[in-house]
Amino acid sequence: MALALDEQRDNDSIHEISGYTFVVEKDLITNAGAIKVDMTPYGFSVTSEVNLGGGGGCSGSCSSC
């Protein structure tokens, strides 16, 4: 799962939390369950209550993502 800047689309769900607006695909919410976004010293960490597999990935901004 990754965090990126994006525009709202018809199949998105919008969530306003603490002054931030999160745009999440409705299918992702259905498959991932609760999603947690944390700020770490290295960037953002995005996790869900369901292990979606895929491994790898990274938090924050790295050139290999």
Buried (B, 14 or more C-beta within 10 A) or exposed (E): BEBEEEEEEEEBBEEEEEEEEEBBBEEBBEEBEEBEEEEEEEBBBBBBEEEEEEEEEBBEEEEEE
